Amino acid sequence: MILDRLGPPLESLIHRLAETPREFLGEPRVQGRGQVAVAALVHDLMVRLGQTPSPEFLAKFEGQGITSERNRLSLTAVMIWLLSDEWFAEHPDLAIGLSALLTDAATVLAEATSAERYTSDPDRREELARTSLAAFGCHPAGETAQQAVDRLTAVSGAERKRLLQASREAEERARAVREALVRKAAQESADKWSRE
C-alpha cells in the first residue's frame, strides 16, 4: 500500500465520523423501503468529486433485499458523510480509489461490524478514516507514510480477521502434517513388525 500523498489531520476525520447525522444511519432504501437513498448519495458525491458514475455502478447501491446488504449500504452512507468533508472536495484529483472504497472496502468493513460502530467506537472511527484516506493514496497530516500504514494495519478489524484466518489455516496445515507423520510412523512400525 503506497500512501505518498499528504491528507488532512486524522483527528478532523475522526471528529466528523463522531458527528455523523442520524439521517445517514437511517434504514437504507432497498426495494422501495427505507429512508436513505444510498445510490443517490453515491451519485452526488461522485459528481462533486468530478466523476460520472454509470447506472451499472449505482445499481450496486440499490440493494437486493438481502439482510446482509443493509449494513454495507448503511456503512456506505456513513462513508459518503465522511467523504463529503471539504478536504476531499478540494482534492478531487485524488479520488481514483473512490469506486473501490465504496464497493470492495465497504463490503469488507461491513462484514467486520455494524455501520453504527464506525461512528460510535473510537477504534472503528479511526479504522474507517484511515481506510478512506488510504483509498485516496493519502496518509494523515503529521504522520509519515510508513506510520500510517503501520497504524492502519494495527487498527484494522478486517486485517485482524485476515490474520486470524491465516493463523487458523496455518495451524490446520500443521495439524494435518503432524497427523500424517504419526500415520507414517505407525505404518513403518507395522511394516517392521510384519517383516520380522
LOLUM-508385 format. One record per atom (N, C-alpha, C, O): residue in one letter; x, y, z. Coordinates in steps of 0.2 Angstrom, whole numbers, plus 2048, in hexadecimal, padded with zeros to 3 digits. Example, Ala and Ser with C-alpha at 12.3 -4.5 7.8 and 13.67 -1.06 7.14 Angstrom:
2
A8427E4827A83E7EA827A8427F0827A8477EF82AS8407F5823S8447FB824S840800827S843806828
***
This chain:
196
M8047FA800M800800800M804806800M809807804I80480A7FBI8088117FBI8038177FCI7FE8187F9L80581A802L802820804L807826803L809828808D8088287FDD80D82D7FCD80A8347FCD80E8397FAR8048357FDR80183C7FDR7FF83E804R7FD83A808L7FF844805L7FE84780CL7F684880CL7F384C808G7F3845811G7EC846813G7EA84B818G7EF84F81BP7E484C81AP7E2850820P7E484D826P7E6847827P7E485182CP7E584E832P7E0849834P7DA84A833L7E2843836L7DE83E838L7D984083DL7D383E83CE7DA844842E7D6846847E7CF849844E7CA848846S7D084D83ES7CB85083BS7C684B838S7C084C839L7C8846835L7C4841833L7C183D838L7BB83B837I7C483B83DI7C2837843I7BC83B846I7B7839848H7BD842847H7B884684AH7B2846845H7AC846848R7B384783FR7AD84783AR7A984183BR7A384183BL7AD83B83BL7A983483CL7A5834842L79F832843A7A8837848A7A483784EA79E83B84EA79983A852E79E840849E798845848E794843842E790847840T79483C840T79083A83BT78983B83CT786839841P78583F838P77E840839P77A83A839P77B835835R77583983DR77183383ER76E831837R76D82B836E76C836833E76983582CE76E830828E76B82C824F774831829F77982C825F779825828F77B821825L77682482EL77681E831L76F81B831L76E815834G76B81E82DG76481C82CG764815828G769813825E75E812828E75D80C824E75E80E81CE75B81281AP76380A819P76480B812P75E80980EP75B804810R75D80D809R75780B804R759805800R75E8057FCV755800801V7567F97FDV74F7F77FBV74B7F77FFQ74E7F67F5Q7487F47F2Q7427F97F4Q73D7F67F6G7437FF7F4G73E8047F6G73D8057FDG73980A7FFR741802801R740803808R74680680BR74C804809G74580A810G74B80D814G74B815812G74881780DQ74F818816Q75081F815Q756822811Q75582780EV75B81E812V76282180FV76381E808V764818807A763823803A7648217FCA76B8217FBA76E8267F8V76E81B7FCV77681B7FCV77881C7F5V77D81F7F4A7758197F0A77781A7E9A7778227E7A77C8247E4A7728267E9A77282D7E8A7788307ECA77B8357E9L77A82E7F2L77F8317F5L7868307F2L78A8347F1V78782A7EFV78D8287ECV78D82C7E5V79282F7E4H78882D7E2H7878317DCH78A8387DDH78E83B7DAD78783B7E2D7888427E4D78F8437E6D7938487E4L79283E7EAL79983F7ECL79E83E7E6L7A28427E5M79C8397E2M7A18387DCM7A183E7D7M7A68407D5V79B8417D6V79A8477D2V79E84D7D5V7A28507D2R79E84D7DCR7A18537DFR7A98527DER7AC8577DEL7AB84C7DEL7B284A7DDL7B484A7D6L7BA8477D4G7B084C7D1G7B284C7CAG7B18457C7G7B48457C1Q7AD8417C9Q7AD83A7C6Q7A58397C4Q7A183C7C6T7A58357BET79E8347BCT79C82C7BDT79F8287B9P79982B7C2P7978247C3P7928217BEP78E8247BCS79481B7BCS78F8177B7S7898157BBS7898147C1P7848147B7P77E8117BAP77F80A7BDP77C8087C2E7848067BAE7867FF7BCE7898007C3E7887FC7C8F78D8057C4F7918067CAF78C8087D0F78C8057D5L78880D7CEL78380F7D3L77E8097D5L77B8097DBA77D8057D1A7787FF7D2A77B7FB7D8A7777F77DCK7817FB7D9K7857F77DFK7827FA7E6K7837F77EBF77F8007E6F77D8037ECF7768047EDF7738077F1E7728007E8E76B7FF7E9E7697FA7EEE7637FA7F1G76D7F57EFG76B7EF7F3G7667EA7F0G7627EC7ECQ7677E47F2Q7637DF7EFQ75E7DC7F4Q75B7D77F3G75E7DF7FAG7597DC7FFG75D7D7804G75A7D5808I7637D6802I7677D1807I7697D580DI76B7DA80DT7677D2813T7687D5819T7707D781AT7717DD81DS7747D3818S77B7D5819S77D7DB815S7827DF816E77A7DD80FE77B7E380CE7797E980FE77C7EF80ER7757E9814R7737EF817R7787F281BR7797F881BN77C7EE81EN7827F1822N7877F481DN78A7FA81FR7887F1818R78D7F4813R78A7FA810R78E7FF80FL7847FB80FL78180180CL781806811L78280C810S780804818S78080981DS78780C81ES78881281FL78C80781EL79380981EL79580E818L799813819T79380C812T79481180DT79181880ET79581D80CA78B818811A78981F812A78D823817A78E829816V79081F81CV794822821V79B82481DV79D82A81FM79D820819M7A3822815M7A2828811M7A682D810I79C82980EI79A82F80AI79A83580EI79D83A80CW798834814W79883A819W79F83C81AW7A184281AL7A483781CL7AB83981DL7AE83C817L7B2841817L7AD839811L7B083B80BL7AD842808L7B0845804S7A884480CS7A584B80AS7A985080DS7A785680DD7AD84F811D7B2854815D7B585880FD7B785680AE7B685E811E7B986380CE7BF861809E7C1863804W7C385E80EW7CA85C80BW7CA858805W7CD859800F7C5853805F7C484E7FFF7C28527F9F7C48517F3A7BD8577FAA7BB85B7F5A7C08607F2A7C08617ECE7C58627F6E7CA8667F3E7D08627F0E7D48647EDH7CF85B7F0H7D48567EDH7D18517E9H7D284B7EAP7CD8537E4P7C984E7E0P7CE84A7DCP7CC8447DAD7D484C7DAD7D88497D6D7DB8427DAD7DE83E7D6L7DA8427E0L7DC83C7E4L7D78367E4L7D98317E7A7D18387E2A7CC8337E3A7CC82D7DEA7C782A7DDI7D282B7DCI7D28257D7I7D081F7DBI7CE81A7D7G7D181E7E1G7CF8187E5G7C88187E8G7C68147EBL7C481D7E6L7BE81E7E9L7B98187E7L7B68167ECS7B98167E1S7B48107DFS7B680A7E3S7B18077E6A7BC8087E4A7BE8037E8A7BD8037EFA7BB7FF7F3L7BE80A7F2L7BC80B7F9L7B580A7FAL7B38067FFL7B080C7F6L7A980C7F7L7A68057F6L7A18037F8T7AA8017F2T7A77FA7F1T7AB7F57F5T7A97F27F9D7B27F47F3D7B67EE7F6D7B77F07FDD7B67EB802A7BA7F67FFA7BC7F7806A7B57F780AA7B57F5810A7B07FA808A7AA7FA80CA7A77F480DA7A57F2813T7A87EF808T7A67E880AT7AA7E580FT7A77E2814V7B07E580FV7B57E2814V7B37E581BV7B37E281FL7B37EC81BL7B27EF821L7AB7ED824L7AA7EC82AA7A67ED820A79F7EB822A79F7E4825A79B7E3829E7A37E0822E7A37D9825E7A67D982CE7A57D4830A7AA7DE82EA7AE7DE834A7A97E083AA7AA7DD83FT7A57E5839T7A17E883ET79B7EC83BT79B7ED835S7977EF83FS7917F383DS7947FA83BS7997FC83DA7907FD836A791803834A79180883AA79580D83AE78D80783FE78C80C844E79380C848E79581184BR796806849R79C80684DR7A280A84AR7A680C84DY7A180B843Y7A680F840Y7A6817841Y7AA81B840T7A0818845T79F81F847T7A082084FT7A1825851S79E81A852S79E81B85AS7A481885DS7A681B862D7A881385AD7AE81085DD7B481485BD7B5815855P7B881785FP7BE81A85DP7C3816859P7C6819854D7C481085AD7C980C856D7C680B84FD7C980B84AR7BF80A84ER7BC809848R7BC80F844R7BC80F83ER7BB815847R7BB81C844R7C281D841R7C381F83BE7C781B845E7CE81C842E7CF81783CE7D2819837E7CD81183DE7CD80C837E7CA80F831E7CD80F82CL7C4811831L7C081482CL7C481A829L7C481B823A7C681E82DA7C982482AA7D0823827A7D1825822R7D481E82AR7DA81C827R7D9818820R7DD81981BT7D4814820T7D281081AT7D0815815T7D281480FS7CC81A816S7CA81F811S7D082380ES7D1824808L7D4825813L7DA828811L7DF82480CL7E1826807A7E081E80EA7E481980AA7E1818803A7E58177FFA7DB818803A7D88177FCA7D981D7F7A7D981C7F1F7DB8237FBF7DD8297F7F7E48297F6F7E782E7F3G7E88247F9G7EF8247F8G7F28297FDG7F882B7FCC7EF82B803C7F1830807C7F282D80EC7F0828810H7F7831811H7F882F818H7F683681CH7F783B81AP7F4835823P7F283B826P7F8840827P7FE83E828A7F6846828A7FB84B829A7FE84A830A7FA848835G80484B831G808849837G80A842838G80E84183DE80983E833E80C837833E81083682CE80E839827T81583282DT818830827T81482A823T80F828826A81582981DA812824819A81281D81DA80D81981EQ81881B81FQ819815823Q815815829Q81280F82BQ81581A82DQ81181A833Q80A819832Q807816836A80881C82DA80181B82BA7FF814829A7FA81282BV803811825V80280A823V802806829V7FE80182AD80780782ED808803834D801804838D7FF7FF83BR7FF80A839R7F980B83DR7F380883AR7EF80683EL7F2809834L7EC806830L7EC7FE832L7E77FB833T7F27FB831T7F27F4832T7F17F2839T7ED7ED83BA7F37F683EA7F17F5845A7EA7F6847A7E87F284BV7E77FB844V7E07FC846V7DB7F8841V7D57F8843S7DD7F583CS7D87F2837S7D57EC83AS7D97E783AG7CF7EC83BG7CB7E683DG7CB7E1837G7CC7DB838A7CB7E3831A7CB7DF82BA7D27DC82AA7D37D6829E7D77DF82CE7DE7DD82CE7DF7D7831E7E27D2830R7DC7D9837R7DD7D483DR7D97CE83BR7DB7C883CK7D37CE838K7CF7C9836K7D37C5831K7D37BE831R7D77C882CR7DB7C4827R7E07C182AR7E27BB828L7E47C482FL7E97C1832L7E77BB836L7EB7B6837L7E17BC83AL7DF7B683EL7DD7B0839L7DF7AB83BQ7DA7B2834Q7D87AC82FQ7DF7A982CQ7DF7A382CA7E47AD82BA7EA7AA828A7ED7A682EA7F07A182CS7ED7A8834S7F07A483AS7EC79E83AS7EF79983CR7E579E83AR7E279883AR7E3793835R7E478D836E7E479582FE7E6791829E7ED78E82AE7EE788829A7F279282DA7F879082EA7F878A833A7FC785833E7F478B839E7F478683EE7F078083BE7F277A83DE7EC781837E7E877B834E7ED777830E7ED771830R7F177A82CR7F6777828R7FB77382CR7FD76E82BA7FE777832A802774836A7FF76D839A80376883AR7F976E83BR7F676883ER7F5762839R7F775D83BA7F4764833A7F375F82EA7FA75B82DA7FB75582CV80075F82DV80675D82CV808758832V80B753831R80675A838R80875683ER80475083ER80774A83FE7FE75083CE7FA74A83BE7FD745836E7FD73F837A7FF748830A80274482BA80874182DA80A73B82CL80C744831L813742834L81173C839L815737839V80C73D83DV80A737842V80873183EV80A72C83FR804732838R80172D834R807729831R808723831K80C72D82EK81272A82BK816726830K81872182EA817729836A81B72583BA81871F83DA81B71A83EA81171F83EA80D71983FA80E71483AA80F70E83BQ80D716834Q80E71282EQ81570E82DQ81570882CE81A71382EE82171082EE82270B834E825706833S81F70C83AS82070883FS81C70183ES81F6FC83FA81670283BA8126FC839A8166F8834A8166F2834D8196FB82FD81C6F882AD8236F482DD8246EE82BK8266F7831K82C6F4835K82A6EE838K82D6E9838W8246EE83CW8226E8840W8206E383BW8216DD83CS81D6E4835S81B6DF831S8206DC82DS8206D682BR8266DF82CR82C6DD829R8306D882ER8336D382CE82F6D9834E8336D5839E82F6CF83BE8326CB83F
***
